[in-house]
Amino acid sequence: MNTETSHAGDLLVRIGGIVFLVGALATVVTVAPLFLGTEPFPAPAYFVCMLMAVGFVLAAAGFVRSARQRR
């Protein structure tokens, strides 16, 4: 088994986790003004929240890639 390719799946999982956390933080920051009664953020701020889904897909792809290489 090649060590470089086995780390590629693990790297995708780590990157996916980080991107997911950034998206989760953006979601909390974006939704907070709606509960606090302040002025909501503009629409582009809501698109940053989509990073949660992107991070989840990256982590899932890394998990599948790692599992297939170990098989």
CHARMM internal coordinates of N, CA and C (Angstrom, degrees):
IC EDIT
DIST 1 N 1 CA 1.4468
DIST 1 CA 1 C 1.5237
ANGL 1 N 1 CA 1 C 108.55
DIST 1 C 2 N 1.3008
ANGL 1 CA 1 C 2 N 115.26
DIHE 1 N 1 CA 1 C 2 N 133.88
DIST 2 N 2 CA 1.4521
ANGL 1 C 2 N 2 CA 121.67
DIHE 1 CA 1 C 2 N 2 CA -179.53
DIST 2 CA 2 C 1.5275
ANGL 2 N 2 CA 2 C 109.48
DIHE 1 C 2 N 2 CA 2 C -80.02
DIST 2 C 3 N 1.3158
ANGL 2 CA 2 C 3 N 117.38
DIHE 2 N 2 CA 2 C 3 N 129.47
DIST 3 N 3 CA 1.4673
ANGL 2 C 3 N 3 CA 120.12
DIHE 2 CA 2 C 3 N 3 CA -176.88
DIST 3 CA 3 C 1.5167
ANGL 3 N 3 CA 3 C 112.13
DIHE 2 C 3 N 3 CA 3 C -71.14
DIST 3 C 4 N 1.3284
ANGL 3 CA 3 C 4 N 118.34
DIHE 3 N 3 CA 3 C 4 N -30.48
DIST 4 N 4 CA 1.4579
ANGL 3 C 4 N 4 CA 120.22
DIHE 3 CA 3 C 4 N 4 CA 179.46
DIST 4 CA 4 C 1.5140
ANGL 4 N 4 CA 4 C 111.18
DIHE 3 C 4 N 4 CA 4 C -67.01
DIST 4 C 5 N 1.3203
ANGL 4 CA 4 C 5 N 118.04
DIHE 4 N 4 CA 4 C 5 N -42.05
DIST 5 N 5 CA 1.4538
ANGL 4 C 5 N 5 CA 119.89
DIHE 4 CA 4 C 5 N 5 CA -178.55
DIST 5 CA 5 C 1.5196
ANGL 5 N 5 CA 5 C 111.79
DIHE 4 C 5 N 5 CA 5 C -74.52
DIST 5 C 6 N 1.3286
ANGL 5 CA 5 C 6 N 118.01
DIHE 5 N 5 CA 5 C 6 N -29.50
DIST 6 N 6 CA 1.4560
ANGL 5 C 6 N 6 CA 118.67
DIHE 5 CA 5 C 6 N 6 CA 178.29
DIST 6 CA 6 C 1.5229
ANGL 6 N 6 CA 6 C 111.34
DIHE 5 C 6 N 6 CA 6 C -70.72
DIST 6 C 7 N 1.3248
ANGL 6 CA 6 C 7 N 116.73
DIHE 6 N 6 CA 6 C 7 N -27.58
DIST 7 N 7 CA 1.4537
ANGL 6 C 7 N 7 CA 119.84
DIHE 6 CA 6 C 7 N 7 CA 178.59
DIST 7 CA 7 C 1.5243
ANGL 7 N 7 CA 7 C 111.97
DIHE 6 C 7 N 7 CA 7 C -80.22
DIST 7 C 8 N 1.3287
ANGL 7 CA 7 C 8 N 117.00
DIHE 7 N 7 CA 7 C 8 N -17.86
DIST 8 N 8 CA 1.4635
ANGL 7 C 8 N 8 CA 119.34
DIHE 7 CA 7 C 8 N 8 CA -178.51
DIST 8 CA 8 C 1.5205
ANGL 8 N 8 CA 8 C 111.02
DIHE 7 C 8 N 8 CA 8 C -64.69
DIST 8 C 9 N 1.3290
ANGL 8 CA 8 C 9 N 118.19
DIHE 8 N 8 CA 8 C 9 N -40.83
DIST 9 N 9 CA 1.4578
ANGL 8 C 9 N 9 CA 120.88
DIHE 8 CA 8 C 9 N 9 CA 177.65
DIST 9 CA 9 C 1.5132
ANGL 9 N 9 CA 9 C 111.80
DIHE 8 C 9 N 9 CA 9 C -67.02
DIST 9 C 10 N 1.3305
ANGL 9 CA 9 C 10 N 116.31
DIHE 9 N 9 CA 9 C 10 N -41.66
DIST 10 N 10 CA 1.4611
ANGL 9 C 10 N 10 CA 120.12
DIHE 9 CA 9 C 10 N 10 CA 178.24
DIST 10 CA 10 C 1.5255
ANGL 10 N 10 CA 10 C 111.13
DIHE 9 C 10 N 10 CA 10 C -64.71
DIST 10 C 11 N 1.3134
ANGL 10 CA 10 C 11 N 116.59
DIHE 10 N 10 CA 10 C 11 N -37.60
DIST 11 N 11 CA 1.4600
ANGL 10 C 11 N 11 CA 120.79
DIHE 10 CA 10 C 11 N 11 CA 178.46
DIST 11 CA 11 C 1.5260
ANGL 11 N 11 CA 11 C 110.78
DIHE 10 C 11 N 11 CA 11 C -64.99
DIST 11 C 12 N 1.3301
ANGL 11 CA 11 C 12 N 116.55
DIHE 11 N 11 CA 11 C 12 N -40.64
DIST 12 N 12 CA 1.4634
ANGL 11 C 12 N 12 CA 119.86
DIHE 11 CA 11 C 12 N 12 CA 177.71
DIST 12 CA 12 C 1.5265
ANGL 12 N 12 CA 12 C 111.27
DIHE 11 C 12 N 12 CA 12 C -62.88
DIST 12 C 13 N 1.3219
ANGL 12 CA 12 C 13 N 116.64
DIHE 12 N 12 CA 12 C 13 N -38.54
DIST 13 N 13 CA 1.4633
ANGL 12 C 13 N 13 CA 120.07
DIHE 12 CA 12 C 13 N 13 CA 178.63
DIST 13 CA 13 C 1.5227
ANGL 13 N 13 CA 13 C 110.06
DIHE 12 C 13 N 13 CA 13 C -64.66
DIST 13 C 14 N 1.3152
ANGL 13 CA 13 C 14 N 117.54
DIHE 13 N 13 CA 13 C 14 N -43.33
DIST 14 N 14 CA 1.4691
ANGL 13 C 14 N 14 CA 120.51
DIHE 13 CA 13 C 14 N 14 CA 179.35
DIST 14 CA 14 C 1.5300
ANGL 14 N 14 CA 14 C 111.61
DIHE 13 C 14 N 14 CA 14 C -65.41
DIST 14 C 15 N 1.3254
ANGL 14 CA 14 C 15 N 116.58
DIHE 14 N 14 CA 14 C 15 N -45.28
DIST 15 N 15 CA 1.4603
ANGL 14 C 15 N 15 CA 120.15
DIHE 14 CA 14 C 15 N 15 CA 178.57
DIST 15 CA 15 C 1.5196
ANGL 15 N 15 CA 15 C 110.49
DIHE 14 C 15 N 15 CA 15 C -63.07
DIST 15 C 16 N 1.3289
ANGL 15 CA 15 C 16 N 116.38
DIHE 15 N 15 CA 15 C 16 N -41.59
DIST 16 N 16 CA 1.4634
ANGL 15 C 16 N 16 CA 120.37
DIHE 15 CA 15 C 16 N 16 CA 177.45
DIST 16 CA 16 C 1.5138
ANGL 16 N 16 CA 16 C 112.20
DIHE 15 C 16 N 16 CA 16 C -61.20
DIST 16 C 17 N 1.3238
ANGL 16 CA 16 C 17 N 116.50
DIHE 16 N 16 CA 16 C 17 N -39.65
DIST 17 N 17 CA 1.4625
ANGL 16 C 17 N 17 CA 120.01
DIHE 16 CA 16 C 17 N 17 CA 177.86
DIST 17 CA 17 C 1.5099
ANGL 17 N 17 CA 17 C 112.45
DIHE 16 C 17 N 17 CA 17 C -64.59
DIST 17 C 18 N 1.3109
ANGL 17 CA 17 C 18 N 116.49
DIHE 17 N 17 CA 17 C 18 N -41.06
DIST 18 N 18 CA 1.4646
ANGL 17 C 18 N 18 CA 120.69
DIHE 17 CA 17 C 18 N 18 CA 179.37
DIST 18 CA 18 C 1.5265
ANGL 18 N 18 CA 18 C 110.75
DIHE 17 C 18 N 18 CA 18 C -66.80
DIST 18 C 19 N 1.3355
ANGL 18 CA 18 C 19 N 116.61
DIHE 18 N 18 CA 18 C 19 N -44.20
DIST 19 N 19 CA 1.4658
ANGL 18 C 19 N 19 CA 120.41
DIHE 18 CA 18 C 19 N 19 CA 179.28
DIST 19 CA 19 C 1.5284
ANGL 19 N 19 CA 19 C 109.85
DIHE 18 C 19 N 19 CA 19 C -64.21
DIST 19 C 20 N 1.3340
ANGL 19 CA 19 C 20 N 117.27
DIHE 19 N 19 CA 19 C 20 N -38.59
DIST 20 N 20 CA 1.4573
ANGL 19 C 20 N 20 CA 120.84
DIHE 19 CA 19 C 20 N 20 CA 177.42
DIST 20 CA 20 C 1.5252
ANGL 20 N 20 CA 20 C 110.93
DIHE 19 C 20 N 20 CA 20 C -62.12
DIST 20 C 21 N 1.3305
ANGL 20 CA 20 C 21 N 117.06
DIHE 20 N 20 CA 20 C 21 N -43.87
DIST 21 N 21 CA 1.4570
ANGL 20 C 21 N 21 CA 120.05
DIHE 20 CA 20 C 21 N 21 CA 179.95
DIST 21 CA 21 C 1.5328
ANGL 21 N 21 CA 21 C 112.01
DIHE 20 C 21 N 21 CA 21 C -64.86
DIST 21 C 22 N 1.3233
ANGL 21 CA 21 C 22 N 116.98
DIHE 21 N 21 CA 21 C 22 N -37.92
DIST 22 N 22 CA 1.4639
ANGL 21 C 22 N 22 CA 120.02
DIHE 21 CA 21 C 22 N 22 CA 176.47
DIST 22 CA 22 C 1.5290
ANGL 22 N 22 CA 22 C 109.83
DIHE 21 C 22 N 22 CA 22 C -63.30
DIST 22 C 23 N 1.3324
ANGL 22 CA 22 C 23 N 116.65
DIHE 22 N 22 CA 22 C 23 N -42.70
DIST 23 N 23 CA 1.4650
ANGL 22 C 23 N 23 CA 120.13
DIHE 22 CA 22 C 23 N 23 CA 177.39
DIST 23 CA 23 C 1.5135
ANGL 23 N 23 CA 23 C 112.41
DIHE 22 C 23 N 23 CA 23 C -64.97
DIST 23 C 24 N 1.3291
ANGL 23 CA 23 C 24 N 117.33
DIHE 23 N 23 CA 23 C 24 N -38.31
DIST 24 N 24 CA 1.4638
ANGL 23 C 24 N 24 CA 120.53
DIHE 23 CA 23 C 24 N 24 CA 178.55
DIST 24 CA 24 C 1.5292
ANGL 24 N 24 CA 24 C 110.63
DIHE 23 C 24 N 24 CA 24 C -65.95
DIST 24 C 25 N 1.3176
ANGL 24 CA 24 C 25 N 116.60
DIHE 24 N 24 CA 24 C 25 N -42.10
DIST 25 N 25 CA 1.4628
ANGL 24 C 25 N 25 CA 120.32
DIHE 24 CA 24 C 25 N 25 CA 177.24
DIST 25 CA 25 C 1.5275
ANGL 25 N 25 CA 25 C 110.73
DIHE 24 C 25 N 25 CA 25 C -63.41
DIST 25 C 26 N 1.3276
ANGL 25 CA 25 C 26 N 116.65
DIHE 25 N 25 CA 25 C 26 N -41.41
DIST 26 N 26 CA 1.4637
ANGL 25 C 26 N 26 CA 120.56
DIHE 25 CA 25 C 26 N 26 CA 178.22
DIST 26 CA 26 C 1.5215
ANGL 26 N 26 CA 26 C 110.58
DIHE 25 C 26 N 26 CA 26 C -64.06
DIST 26 C 27 N 1.3213
ANGL 26 CA 26 C 27 N 117.54
DIHE 26 N 26 CA 26 C 27 N -35.67
DIST 27 N 27 CA 1.4583
ANGL 26 C 27 N 27 CA 120.63
DIHE 26 CA 26 C 27 N 27 CA 178.03
DIST 27 CA 27 C 1.5202
ANGL 27 N 27 CA 27 C 111.14
DIHE 26 C 27 N 27 CA 27 C -64.97
DIST 27 C 28 N 1.3225
ANGL 27 CA 27 C 28 N 116.54
DIHE 27 N 27 CA 27 C 28 N -44.32
DIST 28 N 28 CA 1.4681
ANGL 27 C 28 N 28 CA 120.04
DIHE 27 CA 27 C 28 N 28 CA 179.17
DIST 28 CA 28 C 1.5258
ANGL 28 N 28 CA 28 C 110.44
DIHE 27 C 28 N 28 CA 28 C -63.29
DIST 28 C 29 N 1.3168
ANGL 28 CA 28 C 29 N 116.62
DIHE 28 N 28 CA 28 C 29 N -44.02
DIST 29 N 29 CA 1.4668
ANGL 28 C 29 N 29 CA 120.59
DIHE 28 CA 28 C 29 N 29 CA -178.80
DIST 29 CA 29 C 1.5254
ANGL 29 N 29 CA 29 C 110.71
DIHE 28 C 29 N 29 CA 29 C -67.18
DIST 29 C 30 N 1.3236
ANGL 29 CA 29 C 30 N 117.46
DIHE 29 N 29 CA 29 C 30 N -37.06
DIST 30 N 30 CA 1.4588
ANGL 29 C 30 N 30 CA 120.90
DIHE 29 CA 29 C 30 N 30 CA -177.33
DIST 30 CA 30 C 1.5179
ANGL 30 N 30 CA 30 C 112.20
DIHE 29 C 30 N 30 CA 30 C -75.09
DIST 30 C 31 N 1.3204
ANGL 30 CA 30 C 31 N 117.75
DIHE 30 N 30 CA 30 C 31 N -35.64
DIST 31 N 31 CA 1.4594
ANGL 30 C 31 N 31 CA 121.32
DIHE 30 CA 30 C 31 N 31 CA -176.98
DIST 31 CA 31 C 1.5335
ANGL 31 N 31 CA 31 C 111.65
DIHE 30 C 31 N 31 CA 31 C -83.83
DIST 31 C 32 N 1.3127
ANGL 31 CA 31 C 32 N 117.91
DIHE 31 N 31 CA 31 C 32 N -24.64
DIST 32 N 32 CA 1.4628
ANGL 31 C 32 N 32 CA 121.71
DIHE 31 CA 31 C 32 N 32 CA -177.49
DIST 32 CA 32 C 1.5326
ANGL 32 N 32 CA 32 C 113.74
DIHE 31 C 32 N 32 CA 32 C -54.81
DIST 32 C 33 N 1.3343
ANGL 32 CA 32 C 33 N 120.16
DIHE 32 N 32 CA 32 C 33 N -44.25
DIST 33 N 33 CA 1.4792
ANGL 32 C 33 N 33 CA 118.77
DIHE 32 CA 32 C 33 N 33 CA 179.49
DIST 33 CA 33 C 1.5294
ANGL 33 N 33 CA 33 C 113.01
DIHE 32 C 33 N 33 CA 33 C -61.92
DIST 33 C 34 N 1.3087
ANGL 33 CA 33 C 34 N 117.48
DIHE 33 N 33 CA 33 C 34 N -26.63
DIST 34 N 34 CA 1.4573
ANGL 33 C 34 N 34 CA 119.47
DIHE 33 CA 33 C 34 N 34 CA 179.16
DIST 34 CA 34 C 1.5254
ANGL 34 N 34 CA 34 C 110.87
DIHE 33 C 34 N 34 CA 34 C -68.28
DIST 34 C 35 N 1.3314
ANGL 34 CA 34 C 35 N 117.03
DIHE 34 N 34 CA 34 C 35 N -34.00
DIST 35 N 35 CA 1.4608
ANGL 34 C 35 N 35 CA 121.25
DIHE 34 CA 34 C 35 N 35 CA 178.17
DIST 35 CA 35 C 1.5243
ANGL 35 N 35 CA 35 C 112.24
DIHE 34 C 35 N 35 CA 35 C -83.84
DIST 35 C 36 N 1.3112
ANGL 35 CA 35 C 36 N 116.76
DIHE 35 N 35 CA 35 C 36 N -26.20
DIST 36 N 36 CA 1.4601
ANGL 35 C 36 N 36 CA 120.82
DIHE 35 CA 35 C 36 N 36 CA -177.92
DIST 36 CA 36 C 1.5253
ANGL 36 N 36 CA 36 C 112.70
DIHE 35 C 36 N 36 CA 36 C -87.21
DIST 36 C 37 N 1.3091
ANGL 36 CA 36 C 37 N 116.68
DIHE 36 N 36 CA 36 C 37 N -9.23
DIST 37 N 37 CA 1.4572
ANGL 36 C 37 N 37 CA 120.46
DIHE 36 CA 36 C 37 N 37 CA 178.46
DIST 37 CA 37 C 1.5075
ANGL 37 N 37 CA 37 C 114.14
DIHE 36 C 37 N 37 CA 37 C 79.78
DIST 37 C 38 N 1.3120
ANGL 37 CA 37 C 38 N 118.00
DIHE 37 N 37 CA 37 C 38 N 16.68
DIST 38 N 38 CA 1.4653
ANGL 37 C 38 N 38 CA 120.85
DIHE 37 CA 37 C 38 N 38 CA 177.99
DIST 38 CA 38 C 1.5257
ANGL 38 N 38 CA 38 C 109.70
DIHE 37 C 38 N 38 CA 38 C -94.51
DIST 38 C 39 N 1.2993
ANGL 38 CA 38 C 39 N 114.89
DIHE 38 N 38 CA 38 C 39 N -179.04
DIST 39 N 39 CA 1.4697
ANGL 38 C 39 N 39 CA 120.50
DIHE 38 CA 38 C 39 N 39 CA -179.57
DIST 39 CA 39 C 1.5296
ANGL 39 N 39 CA 39 C 110.15
DIHE 38 C 39 N 39 CA 39 C -67.99
DIST 39 C 40 N 1.3434
ANGL 39 CA 39 C 40 N 118.89
DIHE 39 N 39 CA 39 C 40 N 127.56
DIST 40 N 40 CA 1.4643
ANGL 39 C 40 N 40 CA 119.85
DIHE 39 CA 39 C 40 N 40 CA 179.92
DIST 40 CA 40 C 1.5325
ANGL 40 N 40 CA 40 C 111.75
DIHE 39 C 40 N 40 CA 40 C -70.44
DIST 40 C 41 N 1.3246
ANGL 40 CA 40 C 41 N 114.55
DIHE 40 N 40 CA 40 C 41 N 158.94
DIST 41 N 41 CA 1.4588
ANGL 40 C 41 N 41 CA 120.45
DIHE 40 CA 40 C 41 N 41 CA 178.77
DIST 41 CA 41 C 1.5280
ANGL 41 N 41 CA 41 C 110.18
DIHE 40 C 41 N 41 CA 41 C -72.00
DIST 41 C 42 N 1.3349
ANGL 41 CA 41 C 42 N 118.17
DIHE 41 N 41 CA 41 C 42 N 158.80
DIST 42 N 42 CA 1.4609
ANGL 41 C 42 N 42 CA 120.29
DIHE 41 CA 41 C 42 N 42 CA 177.24
DIST 42 CA 42 C 1.5316
ANGL 42 N 42 CA 42 C 110.77
DIHE 41 C 42 N 42 CA 42 C -68.95
DIST 42 C 43 N 1.3134
ANGL 42 CA 42 C 43 N 115.80
DIHE 42 N 42 CA 42 C 43 N 166.46
DIST 43 N 43 CA 1.4682
ANGL 42 C 43 N 43 CA 122.35
DIHE 42 CA 42 C 43 N 43 CA -174.50
DIST 43 CA 43 C 1.5320
ANGL 43 N 43 CA 43 C 113.95
DIHE 42 C 43 N 43 CA 43 C -56.35
DIST 43 C 44 N 1.3312
ANGL 43 CA 43 C 44 N 120.45
DIHE 43 N 43 CA 43 C 44 N -39.11
DIST 44 N 44 CA 1.4743
ANGL 43 C 44 N 44 CA 117.89
DIHE 43 CA 43 C 44 N 44 CA -179.98
DIST 44 CA 44 C 1.5289
ANGL 44 N 44 CA 44 C 113.96
DIHE 43 C 44 N 44 CA 44 C -59.51
DIST 44 C 45 N 1.3106
ANGL 44 CA 44 C 45 N 117.42
DIHE 44 N 44 CA 44 C 45 N -26.32
DIST 45 N 45 CA 1.4630
ANGL 44 C 45 N 45 CA 119.82
DIHE 44 CA 44 C 45 N 45 CA 178.36
DIST 45 CA 45 C 1.5225
ANGL 45 N 45 CA 45 C 110.66
DIHE 44 C 45 N 45 CA 45 C -65.58
DIST 45 C 46 N 1.3070
ANGL 45 CA 45 C 46 N 116.95
DIHE 45 N 45 CA 45 C 46 N -31.41
DIST 46 N 46 CA 1.4636
ANGL 45 C 46 N 46 CA 120.48
DIHE 45 CA 45 C 46 N 46 CA 179.34
DIST 46 CA 46 C 1.5289
ANGL 46 N 46 CA 46 C 111.44
DIHE 45 C 46 N 46 CA 46 C -71.80
DIST 46 C 47 N 1.3125
ANGL 46 CA 46 C 47 N 116.95
DIHE 46 N 46 CA 46 C 47 N -26.09
DIST 47 N 47 CA 1.4624
ANGL 46 C 47 N 47 CA 119.82
DIHE 46 CA 46 C 47 N 47 CA 178.12
DIST 47 CA 47 C 1.5250
ANGL 47 N 47 CA 47 C 111.67
DIHE 46 C 47 N 47 CA 47 C -69.66
DIST 47 C 48 N 1.3203
ANGL 47 CA 47 C 48 N 117.49
DIHE 47 N 47 CA 47 C 48 N -26.75
DIST 48 N 48 CA 1.4621
ANGL 47 C 48 N 48 CA 120.84
DIHE 47 CA 47 C 48 N 48 CA 176.85
DIST 48 CA 48 C 1.5324
ANGL 48 N 48 CA 48 C 109.66
DIHE 47 C 48 N 48 CA 48 C -65.39
DIST 48 C 49 N 1.3200
ANGL 48 CA 48 C 49 N 116.29
DIHE 48 N 48 CA 48 C 49 N -28.61
DIST 49 N 49 CA 1.4688
ANGL 48 C 49 N 49 CA 120.58
DIHE 48 CA 48 C 49 N 49 CA 178.25
DIST 49 CA 49 C 1.5258
ANGL 49 N 49 CA 49 C 111.42
DIHE 48 C 49 N 49 CA 49 C -63.60
DIST 49 C 50 N 1.3128
ANGL 49 CA 49 C 50 N 117.23
DIHE 49 N 49 CA 49 C 50 N -22.40
DIST 50 N 50 CA 1.4650
ANGL 49 C 50 N 50 CA 121.04
DIHE 49 CA 49 C 50 N 50 CA 179.03
DIST 50 CA 50 C 1.5269
ANGL 50 N 50 CA 50 C 111.94
DIHE 49 C 50 N 50 CA 50 C -66.19
DIST 50 C 51 N 1.3214
ANGL 50 CA 50 C 51 N 116.84
DIHE 50 N 50 CA 50 C 51 N -12.33
DIST 51 N 51 CA 1.4612
ANGL 50 C 51 N 51 CA 119.76
DIHE 50 CA 50 C 51 N 51 CA 178.27
DIST 51 CA 51 C 1.5278
ANGL 51 N 51 CA 51 C 111.65
DIHE 50 C 51 N 51 CA 51 C -64.02
DIST 51 C 52 N 1.3294
ANGL 51 CA 51 C 52 N 117.23
DIHE 51 N 51 CA 51 C 52 N -22.46
DIST 52 N 52 CA 1.4653
ANGL 51 C 52 N 52 CA 118.97
DIHE 51 CA 51 C 52 N 52 CA 176.03
DIST 52 CA 52 C 1.5258
ANGL 52 N 52 CA 52 C 110.01
DIHE 51 C 52 N 52 CA 52 C -61.28
DIST 52 C 53 N 1.3156
ANGL 52 CA 52 C 53 N 116.45
DIHE 52 N 52 CA 52 C 53 N -46.48
DIST 53 N 53 CA 1.4630
ANGL 52 C 53 N 53 CA 120.19
DIHE 52 CA 52 C 53 N 53 CA -179.98
DIST 53 CA 53 C 1.5237
ANGL 53 N 53 CA 53 C 111.30
DIHE 52 C 53 N 53 CA 53 C -67.42
DIST 53 C 54 N 1.3163
ANGL 53 CA 53 C 54 N 116.55
DIHE 53 N 53 CA 53 C 54 N -39.80
DIST 54 N 54 CA 1.4650
ANGL 53 C 54 N 54 CA 120.37
DIHE 53 CA 53 C 54 N 54 CA 179.12
DIST 54 CA 54 C 1.5314
ANGL 54 N 54 CA 54 C 110.27
DIHE 53 C 54 N 54 CA 54 C -63.51
DIST 54 C 55 N 1.3137
ANGL 54 CA 54 C 55 N 116.84
DIHE 54 N 54 CA 54 C 55 N -42.85
DIST 55 N 55 CA 1.4594
ANGL 54 C 55 N 55 CA 120.70
DIHE 54 CA 54 C 55 N 55 CA 177.93
DIST 55 CA 55 C 1.5097
ANGL 55 N 55 CA 55 C 112.35
DIHE 54 C 55 N 55 CA 55 C -64.02
DIST 55 C 56 N 1.3201
ANGL 55 CA 55 C 56 N 116.87
DIHE 55 N 55 CA 55 C 56 N -39.11
DIST 56 N 56 CA 1.4582
ANGL 55 C 56 N 56 CA 120.26
DIHE 55 CA 55 C 56 N 56 CA 177.90
DIST 56 CA 56 C 1.5214
ANGL 56 N 56 CA 56 C 111.12
DIHE 55 C 56 N 56 CA 56 C -63.95
DIST 56 C 57 N 1.3206
ANGL 56 CA 56 C 57 N 117.04
DIHE 56 N 56 CA 56 C 57 N -42.52
DIST 57 N 57 CA 1.4753
ANGL 56 C 57 N 57 CA 120.94
DIHE 56 CA 56 C 57 N 57 CA 179.13
DIST 57 CA 57 C 1.5245
ANGL 57 N 57 CA 57 C 110.52
DIHE 56 C 57 N 57 CA 57 C -65.80
DIST 57 C 58 N 1.3216
ANGL 57 CA 57 C 58 N 117.63
DIHE 57 N 57 CA 57 C 58 N -41.32
DIST 58 N 58 CA 1.4666
ANGL 57 C 58 N 58 CA 120.61
DIHE 57 CA 57 C 58 N 58 CA 177.93
DIST 58 CA 58 C 1.5333
ANGL 58 N 58 CA 58 C 111.14
DIHE 57 C 58 N 58 CA 58 C -61.99
DIST 58 C 59 N 1.3239
ANGL 58 CA 58 C 59 N 116.82
DIHE 58 N 58 CA 58 C 59 N -45.04
DIST 59 N 59 CA 1.4577
ANGL 58 C 59 N 59 CA 120.34
DIHE 58 CA 58 C 59 N 59 CA 179.73
DIST 59 CA 59 C 1.5230
ANGL 59 N 59 CA 59 C 111.36
DIHE 58 C 59 N 59 CA 59 C -64.92
DIST 59 C 60 N 1.3198
ANGL 59 CA 59 C 60 N 116.97
DIHE 59 N 59 CA 59 C 60 N -40.50
DIST 60 N 60 CA 1.4714
ANGL 59 C 60 N 60 CA 120.28
DIHE 59 CA 59 C 60 N 60 CA 178.35
DIST 60 CA 60 C 1.5218
ANGL 60 N 60 CA 60 C 111.04
DIHE 59 C 60 N 60 CA 60 C -65.40
DIST 60 C 61 N 1.3251
ANGL 60 CA 60 C 61 N 116.90
DIHE 60 N 60 CA 60 C 61 N -40.14
DIST 61 N 61 CA 1.4630
ANGL 60 C 61 N 61 CA 120.32
DIHE 60 CA 60 C 61 N 61 CA 177.84
DIST 61 CA 61 C 1.5235
ANGL 61 N 61 CA 61 C 110.61
DIHE 60 C 61 N 61 CA 61 C -64.99
DIST 61 C 62 N 1.3061
ANGL 61 CA 61 C 62 N 117.48
DIHE 61 N 61 CA 61 C 62 N -40.06
DIST 62 N 62 CA 1.4617
ANGL 61 C 62 N 62 CA 120.60
DIHE 61 CA 61 C 62 N 62 CA 177.43
DIST 62 CA 62 C 1.5090
ANGL 62 N 62 CA 62 C 111.92
DIHE 61 C 62 N 62 CA 62 C -65.75
DIST 62 C 63 N 1.3241
ANGL 62 CA 62 C 63 N 117.03
DIHE 62 N 62 CA 62 C 63 N -38.61
DIST 63 N 63 CA 1.4574
ANGL 62 C 63 N 63 CA 121.00
DIHE 62 CA 62 C 63 N 63 CA 177.63
DIST 63 CA 63 C 1.5273
ANGL 63 N 63 CA 63 C 110.98
DIHE 62 C 63 N 63 CA 63 C -64.13
DIST 63 C 64 N 1.3259
ANGL 63 CA 63 C 64 N 116.68
DIHE 63 N 63 CA 63 C 64 N -44.97
DIST 64 N 64 CA 1.4659
ANGL 63 C 64 N 64 CA 120.38
DIHE 63 CA 63 C 64 N 64 CA 178.87
DIST 64 CA 64 C 1.5145
ANGL 64 N 64 CA 64 C 110.70
DIHE 63 C 64 N 64 CA 64 C -64.97
DIST 64 C 65 N 1.3162
ANGL 64 CA 64 C 65 N 117.55
DIHE 64 N 64 CA 64 C 65 N -42.58
DIST 65 N 65 CA 1.4698
ANGL 64 C 65 N 65 CA 121.19
DIHE 64 CA 64 C 65 N 65 CA 179.82
DIST 65 CA 65 C 1.5196
ANGL 65 N 65 CA 65 C 110.97
DIHE 64 C 65 N 65 CA 65 C -63.01
DIST 65 C 66 N 1.3131
ANGL 65 CA 65 C 66 N 117.05
DIHE 65 N 65 CA 65 C 66 N -42.50
DIST 66 N 66 CA 1.4560
ANGL 65 C 66 N 66 CA 121.41
DIHE 65 CA 65 C 66 N 66 CA 179.25
DIST 66 CA 66 C 1.5194
ANGL 66 N 66 CA 66 C 110.86
DIHE 65 C 66 N 66 CA 66 C -66.02
DIST 66 C 67 N 1.3256
ANGL 66 CA 66 C 67 N 116.80
DIHE 66 N 66 CA 66 C 67 N -41.26
DIST 67 N 67 CA 1.4661
ANGL 66 C 67 N 67 CA 120.53
DIHE 66 CA 66 C 67 N 67 CA -179.87
DIST 67 CA 67 C 1.5225
ANGL 67 N 67 CA 67 C 111.49
DIHE 66 C 67 N 67 CA 67 C -67.04
DIST 67 C 68 N 1.3146
ANGL 67 CA 67 C 68 N 117.47
DIHE 67 N 67 CA 67 C 68 N -38.72
DIST 68 N 68 CA 1.4676
ANGL 67 C 68 N 68 CA 120.44
DIHE 67 CA 67 C 68 N 68 CA -179.70
DIST 68 CA 68 C 1.5255
ANGL 68 N 68 CA 68 C 111.63
DIHE 67 C 68 N 68 CA 68 C -69.28
DIST 68 C 69 N 1.3130
ANGL 68 CA 68 C 69 N 116.87
DIHE 68 N 68 CA 68 C 69 N -33.24
DIST 69 N 69 CA 1.4639
ANGL 68 C 69 N 69 CA 119.42
DIHE 68 CA 68 C 69 N 69 CA 179.49
DIST 69 CA 69 C 1.5149
ANGL 69 N 69 CA 69 C 112.00
DIHE 68 C 69 N 69 CA 69 C -74.44
DIST 69 C 70 N 1.3149
ANGL 69 CA 69 C 70 N 116.98
DIHE 69 N 69 CA 69 C 70 N -29.60
DIST 70 N 70 CA 1.4534
ANGL 69 C 70 N 70 CA 120.24
DIHE 69 CA 69 C 70 N 70 CA 179.87
DIST 70 CA 70 C 1.5181
ANGL 70 N 70 CA 70 C 112.35
DIHE 69 C 70 N 70 CA 70 C -80.35
DIST 70 C 71 N 1.3099
ANGL 70 CA 70 C 71 N 116.19
DIHE 70 N 70 CA 70 C 71 N -13.06
DIST 71 N 71 CA 1.4571
ANGL 70 C 71 N 71 CA 120.10
DIHE 70 CA 70 C 71 N 71 CA -179.60
DIST 71 CA 71 C 1.4740
ANGL 71 N 71 CA 71 C 112.05
DIHE 70 C 71 N 71 CA 71 C -75.94
END
COOR INIT
IC SEED 1 N 1 CA 1 C
IC BUILD
